[in-house]
Amino acid sequence: MKMEKDYQKSGKEKVVLAYSGGLDTSVILKWLKNTYGYEVIAVCVNVGQKEDFTKLKKKALETGASKVYVMNVEEEFATDYIFPTLKAGGIYEEDYLLGTCMARPLIAKELVKVAHKEGAEAISHGATGKGNDQVRFEAGIKALDPTLKIIAPWRIWDLKSREDCIEYASKNKIPLEVTKEKIYSRDENLWHISHEGGELEDPWNDHNEEMYLWCNPLEKTPDRGEVIEVSFEEGVPTKLNQKEFDPVTLIKKLNKIGGTHGVGVLDMVENRLVGMKSRGVYETPGGTILYQAHKSLEKLILDKDTMSYKTEIGKKYGELLYDGLWFTPLKDALDAFVKECQKEITGTVKVKLYKGNCKVTGTQSENSMYSEDFATFGADDVYNQKDAEGFINLHSLPMTIRGLKKANKEKNMKKKVAASF
């Protein structure tokens, strides 16, 4: 293949590859060497995926990497990416909890860090030209160092499908666990695991529950529900069942508990940034529990106007993350708003898990705006119900005026009709 002009080497002859050890990045590693003669430095960023990193490192070296970095950033991922998104209520198209999106800017940050350390001239990734991740990786890289070249093989090579990649791997003796019969594309991290491809490409097909890696199918969940308590401090989850845990451990424990009860499975057709629709199945058990609990605590504490406006913030936050715009002034400004309105989001939420359901059954907080004295249907001395009449008169004044005008208009019309006879 003819070398693209944009990727001509300048003398450093090093490229940093975002490496997962899966089909695409294993083929890309070999392809970068075969096509360009680059020295390839593989970088695997551990954001919580279940992986044998010793085996992965060995595979990368055997495939041709000159050096392999394994960067463990689980704690940073939880503290600086997951929790800010949770506090913002970031969500995409009302359903997706942004598991893949949150990890990409952090991975981009680590790739740039290694590129600087190694004096590499380029960064390569395995995202396809049809997907969102190409935007997320490259937007992050450009924000942090726009001088680095970016090589996206799926946009320039002759391989057109994962089947082609399997053939390439076979010819180049790259060991793979993927087969043409079992060809799901998966992304896993601390927050979720996603599944794409295979029978999912037809939205009429039921997804095969055997694909689940975290959650039990409903038929295999316990017949008895489980009630748990999650505690928050300024919007950040800190305790499970009154016991304090570090962020990573807390999320992992909730993933296990939620997965046991089949909580957090989402089968979704979504609008990709590049314009097409795609279908994915997401398992986000711990995240689903935390979102439900956090939202319920906010409803107990925040006033109506703040809650309403923050809902819009969460929608915009989700769109920014989905579109790869983490490192932007608008995202920083939204974080400032969220930080302010989370100052009083401290309290505990009871959640019942049963057969895929995540039901909040109780909330409590010293900052609660709920007052039984005011809300009671019984006798009280703090609320004069007669005051409601004046409030209703003022609240409905525009409708009253409109109604009067309409009535007068109809009355005048009747007079004109009567006069014409």
MIDRENLO-546016 format. One record per residue: residue in three letters; x, y, z of N, C-alpha, C in turn. Coordinates in steps of 0.001 Angstrom, whole numbers, plus 500000, padded with zeros to 6 digits. Example, Ala and Ser with C-alpha at 12.3 -4.5 7.8 and 13.67 -1.06 7.14 Angstrom:
ala513190494310507800512300495500507800513200496700507800ser512850497750507080513670498940507140512900500030507870
//
This chain:
met500855498797500000500000500000500000500883501243500000lys500487502201499198501234503454499137501094504222500436met502194504754500956502155505491502215501484506841502025glu500508507135502889499829508425502831500805509545503177lys500668510653502477501586511782502677501577512264504126asp500384512294504733500274512797506102501067511964507088tyr501390510736506737502023509830507688503491509553507356gln504064510334506442505484510178506158506295510441507420lys507293509631507649508072509731508881509034510918508834ser509218511508510017510082512684510094511448512354510685gly511675511092511021512980510713511566512892510083512936lys511858510397513705511708509802515035511293508339514918glu510453508059513912510114506693513546509463505903514668lys508737506571515549508026505884516613506547506239516566val505714505263516813504290505492516924503786504809518192val502941505501518909502308504945520104500956504384519697leu500725503130520024499481502469519649498618502212520880ala497358502642520827496391502297521865496059500820521692tyr496574499990522587496569498539522388495694497847523427ser494795496981522937493939496219523850494224494730523821gly494959494295522801495224492869522663494145492133521899gly493096492856521498492015492245520743492326492166519263leu491321491816518496491490491604517059492067492830516358asp491386493970516487491773495143515711493177495627516025thr493462495830517312494760496423517666495919495451517472ser495648494154517554496711493181517262497088493238515793val496081493320514932496332493427513496497005494764513176ile496543495832513818497111497158513562498587497207513931leu498947496593515049500350496592515469501231496019514360lys500836494856513844501619494229512780501561495052511495trp500389495599511206500200496379509980501050497652509977leu501181498319511126502015499525511222503475499207510906lys503930498059511361505313497653511078505467497248509619asn504512496450509134504616495966507756504482497094506739thr503598498042507017503276499086506047504241500258506098tyr504572500700507321505369501916507479506759501680508062gly507003500508508605508286500254509243508468501003510544tyr507371501436511138507451502151512409507935501250513545glu508593501865514514508793501222515813507499501463516598val506830500393516978505523500515517619505640500314519122ile505178501312519861505138501240521320503683501032521723ala503385499873522265502007499536522633501686500090524020val500508500696524125500072501245525403498686500699525739cys498618499968526825497331499474527309496970500259528565val495840500947528511495400501757529640494358500962530423asn494705500608531654493815499819532502492798500738533169val491584500747532601490491501517533192489475500587533869gly489961499406534250489118498486534995488674497258534230gln489150497077532998488784495894532235489412494645532855lys488680493550532798489195492282533316490133491709532267glu491410491727532557492404491375531555493628490784532244asp494232489806531607495520489278532048496591490147531400phe497056491158532138497950492139531535499347491574531282thr499739490563532035501018489899531766500967489180530419lys499859488494530176499649487803528901499540488809527760leu498839489913528019498675490946527000500016491544526598lys500835491824527601502150492404527327503005491448526506lys502950490173526858503713489148526137503250489070524680lys501930489121524485501377489036523135501813490229522282ala501801491430522881502195492626522139503652492534521689leu504509492071522575505930491938522228506131490886521152glu505395489780521239505515488722520243504968489159518882thr504009490087518921503426490579517678504312491634517027gly505257492175517787506208493099517183506413494420517884ala505765494650519030505969495903519757507389495960520310ser507995497147520262509334497318520823509281497508522336lys508150498002522788507975498281524211506478498277524515val506117497912525752504705497872526133504529498587527468tyr503607499523527505503232500191528743501848499703529172val501719499348530436500406499077531015500165500121532093met499229501010531862498972502144532752497714501874533573asn497859501720534876496688501487535738496141502832536217val494985503200535671494384504492536013492959504309536550glu492683503155537134491336502872537642490846503930538630glu491704504291539574491287505253540595491004506626539978glu491886507056539073491668508333538397490390508295537562phe490155507167536917488948507008536114487698507182536974ala487698506532538143486537506627539030486369508036539586thr487446508609540070487375509883540787487192511088539867asp487915511101538744487956512301537905487092512222536650tyr486535511052536369485726510910535162484337510354535465ile484283509217536172482977508615536469482167509480537430phe482754509841538549481989510574539565481559511972539106pro482395512734538391481896514004537862480704513829536920thr480738512759536115479628512504535199478384512084535964leu478578511260536989477459510852537849476836512071538526lys477659512938539089477143514131539773476387515044538809ala476854515101537567476185515935536573474884515308536090gly474731514007536341473574513307535787473712513122534289gly474980513056533820475238512926532397474647511641531826ile473864511777530782473217510622530155472983510964528691tyr473045509962527824472862510198526398471575509562525903glu470766510357525235469490509913524672468647509160525702glu468661509688526923467802509282528036468105507906528613asp469064507185528039469304505811528483470767505462528754tyr471655505884527851473031505395527883473847506119528950leu474499505343529818475247505900530946476726506136530622leu477075506185529330478335506784528867479593506029529281gly479485504724529454480638503945529909481852504067529017thr481674503883527729482803504004526794483279505446526702cys482329506371526632482663507793526416483564508353527509met483289507989528767484059508547529880485510508099529865ala485764506887529347487120506349529387488018506931528302arg487431507334527178488251507736526032489140508951526288pro488662510027526908489566511166527134490719510816528063leu490481509932529020491557509517529919492581508678529165ile492121507787528301493041506985527493493860507893526580ala493196508881525972493916509834525116495000510557525901lys494672510924527116495635511616527978496868510745528228glu496660509458528482497781508550528739498593508303527473leu497946508224526338498668508035525075499589509216524793val499090510413525023499905511614524811501085511631525780lys500821511213527005501881511176528012503028510257527570val502689509070527068503713508131526616504397508647525355ala503645509250524469504241509803523248505298510844523584his505012511690524563505996512697524995507218512034525610lys506967511031526434508075510352527107508986509651526116glu508400509028525091509163508233524138509640509036522935gly509198510272522828509564511069521663508925510558520388ala507711510033520497507010509505519328506438510654518504glu506313510412517207505769511435516325504291511237516042ala503773510056516373502382509766516018501729508870517053ile500390508906517049499572508019517864498602507306516936ser498434506008517150497510505225516342496464504579517233his495264504393516675494178503769517438493391502827516535gly492574501977517150491832500966516404490386501297516169ala489984502540516375488595502919516153488284502942514659thr487086502521514312486709502473512903486286503848512397gly486245503976511083485830505228510458484330505446510502lys483588504469511041482142504614511146481685504970512565gly482593504895513520482191504991514911482455506320515571asn482133506355516867482322507553517686483725507662518271asp484354506502518534485618506527519273486741507229518523gln486712507188517206487728507911516443487697509396516796val486497509928516973486345511340517322486835511583518745arg486439510712519656486797510890521072488296510827521285phe488950509815520693490401509708520830491094510924520225glu490722511247519009491453512276518281491177513676518818ala489945513919519279489649515219519886490471515396521160gly490592514316521938491402514377523157492867514627522854ile493395513917521855494798514088521483495060515501520973lys494164516005520136494336517349519584494257518420520673ala493414518184521674493305519151522764494568519187523602leu495231518042523748496396517942524627497711518173523899asp497784517785522621498981518056521818498629517952520337pro498230519051519739497821519023518324498959518794517353thr500217518761517833501346518531516923501551517055516622leu500964516180517415501115514746517183500289514314515976lys500904513492515114500162512924513997499269511793514517ile498204511546513806497266510489514191497104509530513015ile497289508255513278497112507220512260495896506381512646ala494900506412511784493668505651512002493554504613510885pro494106503418511077494164502420509998492826502095509355trp491750502064510140490451501707509567489999502708508493arg490582503891508492490203504890507496491075504835506246ile492172504064506287493106504126505160493551502770504615trp493374501687505365493894500415504859492887499723503945asp493297498570503408492460497826502478491536496837503181leu491715496633504466490851495720505215489507496397505447lys488427495716505124487108496334505163486194495803506261ser486582494716506901485702494102507899486538493356508930arg485872492939509988486565492143510990486918490761510445glu486124490299509479486475489041508822487810489173508087asp488001490341507447489283490592506769490435490617507777cys490154491194508938491192491257509975491575489868510468ile490593489006510576490874487634510999491769486939509981glu491493487171508690492329486585507645493751487140507717tyr493871488449507942495187489083508041495959488515509238ala495265488349510346495902487801511544496391486386511300ser495576485618510606495958484241510315497207484178509440lys497256485032508420498406485052507516499674485507508224asn499512486393509230500672486931509951500925486236511282lys500230485114511483500430484264512668500210485027513974ile499165485830513994498779486545515213497721485722515928pro497983485263517158496993484447517877495784485278518302leu494578484750518034493346485460518374492329484511518987glu491501485078519892490422484296520474489117484505519722val489042485555518895487832485865518144487690484906516971thr486460484517516645486178483697515471485126484394514630lys484931483911513406483919484502512547482517484196513048glu482376483136513828481072482785514357480740483580515618lys481738483944516368481530484692517609482328485983517502ile481671487001517001482418488155516523481945489455517155tyr481460489396518406481048490619519092482247491541519289ser482009492823519107482995493834519478482638494317520876arg483570494186521810483268494513523206484193495609523711asp483649496403524615484453497384525346484120497227526822glu485149497026527630484943496807529068485807497757529867asn485234498302530925486001499071531894485323498949533254leu485755499755534191485220499703535548483718499951535593trp483200500737534669481810501203534711480842500281533978his481308499692532853480374498897532053481106497927531140ile480307497102530454480805496343529314479763496450528213ser480229496705526991479316496865525861479539495753524851his478497495494524050478547494462523017477952495036521737glu478673494881520624478179495302519322478523494239518293gly477825494269517155478119493353516065477300492075516130gly477639491132515258476926489867515226475452490055514924glu474608489290515621473162489363515375472561490702515774leu473321491510516547472811492817516982472671493799515823glu473318493512514708473256494433513586471879494457512922asp471039493474513233469638493511512802468793493876514018pro468210495091514066467485495524515260466224494711515543trp465808493863514604464637493010514838465011491771515658asn466287491414515641466723490219516368466728490442517871asp466214489466518618466441489463520059467929489278520301his468466490000521285469873489740521581470001488445522394asn471095487777522195471360486499522854471891486761524251glu471152486356525281471556486639526658472835485904527062glu473265484966526257474531484279526537475725485211526368met475498486362525741476591487319525584476963487995526907tyr476024487989527893476267488710529145477519488187529842leu478324489117530300479519488765531067479445489259532509trp478578490221532778478459490781534122477129490450534786cys476076490433534007474725490325534568474116488943534327asn473368488474535315472605487254535135471383487535534265pro471038486614533343469727486713532690468638486656533758leu467500487271533495466458487360534521466045485999535056glu466006484987534184465595483656534619466564483040535622lys467788483568535654468804483007536550469102483907537751thr468313484953537936468512485835539086467830485255540316pro468245485666541520467622485155542749466133485451542800asp465371484553543441463922484736543581463567485640544750arg464567486041545512464351486990546606465126488268546309gly464463489402546522465120490681546296466150490989547373glu466953492010547131467989492432548081467923493943548240val467916494395549484467888495829549778469275496275550210ile469787497312549577471100497849549931470963499330550244glu471977499876550919472029501300551207473291501900550593val473108503002549884474242503725549299474260505134549875ser475420505536550393475555506860551003476438507758550140phe476076509038550102476785510032549294477270511179550164glu478391511780549754478883513014550354479149514005549231glu478402515094549229478482516111548180478391515480546787gly477462514556546654477191513920545368478057512733545028val479077512458545827480003511356545556479627510154546421pro479451508970545832479154507777546634480365507367547462thr480150507142548741481261506834549646481057505556550451lys479800505155550663479537503992551516478532503057550874leu478701501778551175477740500755550801477359500001552064asn476067500014552364475561499368553583476305499855554826gln476484501175554875477074501885556010478573501626556188lys479191500952555238480630500704555302481324501497554208glu482374502207554566483072503069553617484031502270552738phe484053502597551439484951501947550494485608503000549606asp486788502664549083487407503546548097486577503481546821pro486694504468545928485825504550544750485828503292543875val487004502739543598487089501575542716486408500360543337thr486691500128544605486090498973545293484581499119545384leu484109500318545666482669500553545771481963500226544462ile482506500703543358481891500442542058481906498953541738lys483026498293542014483123496858541729482129496043542563lys481955496417543819481001495709544666479571495911544160leu479249497119543739477915497376543206477700496650541880asn478751496545541076478651495777539836478298494323540126lys478939493758541126478697492355541456477287492154542006ile476888493030542928475550492915543519474477493139542460gly474633494208541685473649494510540651473599493442539573gly474770492936539176474826491900538157474138490620538595thr474257490290539862473591489099540401472082489167540177his471517490369540300470072490547540163469654490995538757gly470608490959537820470279491299536437469975492763536208val470491493618537059470225495057536961471186495709535963gly470666496627535152471539497468534338471815496990532937val470968496110532369471131495693530975470324496634530083leu470972497197529086470320498122528157470564497657526736asp469493497453525982469559497150524555469067498399523839met469967499076523129469663500430522649470096500644521209val469226501282520429469607501841519136469870503323519358glu471081503757519043471471505134519344471913505867518092asn471955507176518179472425508010517078473902508312517266arg474724507741516412476154508028516465476428509457516016leu477542509987516474477945511338516108478135511480514609val478612510412513951478920510495512524477675510433511656gly476493510255512250475261510380511489474436509129511331met475003507968511568474250506730511415473740506243512771lys472810505311512713472332504670513938473094503370514159ser473251502988515409473884501718515727473157501096516915arg473352499821517074472716499099518178473787498482519062gly473598498612520357474511497998521302473761497475522508val474361496496523153473851496006524431474876496370525493tyr474409497066526518475292497551527577474920496901528910glu475930496503529647475738496029531021476381497048531960thr475566497720532753476053498742533681475344498582535025pro475583497491535730474818497240536963475080498235538078gly476348498446538425476675499386539497476311500809539128gly476555501178537884476231502516537424474743502799537472thr473938501813537119472491501979537158472015502227538586ile472567501477539523472211501665540941472594503064541400leu473807503495541060474283504801541511473483505939540893tyr473138505832539627472347506883538989470973506997539633gln470321505860539860468992505896540472469055506477541883ala470054506040542647470179506510544031470506507996544080his471437508426543237471855509829543224470709510745542815lys469978510344541788468851511152541319467778511281542402ser467533510202543120466523510243544180466947511150545329leu468229511137545648468722511999546710468627513468546300glu468915513752545039468769515125544550467321515595544656lys466391514721544351464973515094544424464549515420545856leu465219514814546816464923515087548217465473516443548652ile466557516880548013467321518021548522467214519281547663leu467312519137546356467341520320545497465958520947545348asp465924522283545227464657522962544978464229522732543531lys462982523057543239462387522760541941463168523365540783asp463510524652540846464171525313539728465570524754539484thr466310524512540559467659523955540406467588522554539820met466643521753540309466482520394539799466137520400538320ser465245521288537931464821521371536534465986521772535634tyr466735522789536072467853523258535254468965522221535192lys469188521537536308470250520535536328469936519355535402thr468654519051535220468271518011534273468750518364532869glu468623519634532517469106520091531211470629520028531144ile471265520358532259472736520267532317473181518833532071gly472495517873532695472847516464532534472731516010531085lys471697516485530415471516516143529004472657516707528163lys473005517983528395474093518599527636475431517952527965tyr475643517625529234476876516971529674477038515642528932gly475943514890528854475980513611528160476319513760526689glu475770514778526054476055515019524641477523515386524434leu478075516212525326479485516586525216480385515363525314leu480106514499526294480929513308526470480794512378525279tyr479574512178524836479335511277523709480069511768522470asp480117513091522306480738513687521128482244513919521282gly482827513460522386484273513561522561484781514918522991leu483909515731523581484286517106523924484548517277525420trp485346516379525977485665516429527407486545517633527731phe487578517838526934488549518911527215488089520221526565thr486979520762527044486436521989526462486037522965527569pro486019524260527244485591525260528235484150525047528700leu483268524630527804481880524421528196481760523299529222lys482495522230529018482461521120529981482991521592531332asp484042522399531342484577522940532600483546523832533286ala482829524631532497481813525519533061480657524714533663leu480260523650532978479201522792533514479648522134534815asp480919521742534875481454521155536114481355522134537275ala481597523396536990481523524414538051480096524535538579phe479122524513537683477718524550538103477381523324538948val477791522153538448477487520897539145478113520888540534lys479366521338540633480042521364541930479264522193542942glu478749523320542502478004524196543406476706523538543877cys475962522936542948474662522393543345474771521019544010gln475996520459544076476176519180544763476647519335546213lys476844520563546644477388520785547984476531520191549086glu475218520113548870474330519590549908473803518186549605ile474316517578548531473823516241548170474562515188549000thr474227515173550266474803514232551230473659513509551928gly473725512196551924472661511425552548472750509964552149thr471702509210552472471677507767552233470394507379551507val470547506425550600469421505956549791469297504443549939lys468066503978550153467779502544550169467299502125548786val467878501026548284467535500540546952467229499050547023lys466117498648546415465784497228546337466069496717544934leu466815495613544854467196495000543587466448493685543436tyr465756493526542305464990492298542126464647492104540651lys465096490996540085464738490591538730464927491726537708gly466094492335537736466412493384536782465937494762537168asn465145494863538233464628496157538676465524496776539738cys465606498087539711466377498857540685465427499918541230lys464864499665542397463789500500542932464236501196544208val464186502521544201464513503286545403463343503185546376thr463631502765547606462567502582548598462664503554549770gly463718504352549839463830505323550924465012506245550741thr464856507498551179465946508475551132465968509272552427gln467172509635552869467275510485554052468519511358553959ser468388512578554477469509513521554462469236514633555458glu470292515101556098470170516264556982469844517524556186asn470090517472554883469826518631554029468491518529553288ser467674517567553683466404517338553011465532518595553009met464926518872551849463961519962551736462533519477551970tyr462411518183552182461086517627552454460709517905553906ser459508518404554118459038518687555472457687518026555682glu457650517075556584456393516404556890455381517381557478asp455878518405558186454980519406558780454170520123557705phe454812520378556558454121521078555475453353520118554568ala453912518924554333453346518021553342452194517167553867thr452023517097555184451040516194555768449618516473555273phe448820515408555165447398515534554852446572515701556131gly447254515589557264446579515782558547446575517248558939ala446116517506560155446071518890560655447478519426560857asp447655520716560554448955521335560775448766522811561101asp449823523390561680449780524795562084450752525658561277val451337525093560231452387525819559512451960526259558114tyr450805525809557665450377526116556299448907526509556315asn448621527721555892447240528201555829446703527922554425gln445817526946554318445329526524553011444576527644552281lys444050528627553037443365529746552387444330530555551509asp445639530534551864446625531275551078446707530764549647ala446331529499549451446443528899548119445538529591547112glu444413530164547577443476530789546646444107531977545927gly444787532832546670445452533983546047446573533545545123phe447306532532545558448388532012544725447842531502543396ile446750530730543447446166530183542224445673531304541315asn445065532344541900444577533460541098445701534133540321leu446849534350540991447989534976540321448657534018539337his448793532773539740449454531778538889448690531567537579ser447383531605537658446551531332536483446039532597535800leu446575533771536202446087535031535651446164535088534122pro447271534689533479447305534714532010446206533863531392met445946532687531984444889531830531451443514532441531677thr443356533119532823442084533783533102441813534880532075ile442829535701531797442685536793530826442367536238529438arg443078535188529053442837534579527748441408534035527659gly440961533392528760439607532850528782438548533929528674leu438776535065529364437822536181529296437764536777527890lys438924536939527277438970537484525929438257536558524934lys438465535267525098437817534304524215436302534347524377ala435873534424525652434432534474525920433810535734525328asn434498536898525463433986538155524908433923538106523382lys434960537467522782434993537360521328433825536525520822glu433554535407521500432435534542521111431099535255521306lys431000536059522389429767536806522673429496537826521565asn430559538543521145430416539540520086430042538901518752met430598537723518502430286537018517255428817536646517218lys428303536196518359426883535819518431425990537034518174lys426404538204518705425625539433518481425600539792517000lys426744539654516326426807539981514893425929539043514074val425942537772514453425113536792513739423638537112513934ala423276537427515184421873537744515489421420538999514746ala422313539976514617421957541245513952421777541059512455ser422379540037511899422282539825510460420963539234510006phe420161538769510948418856538168510593417768539214510702
//
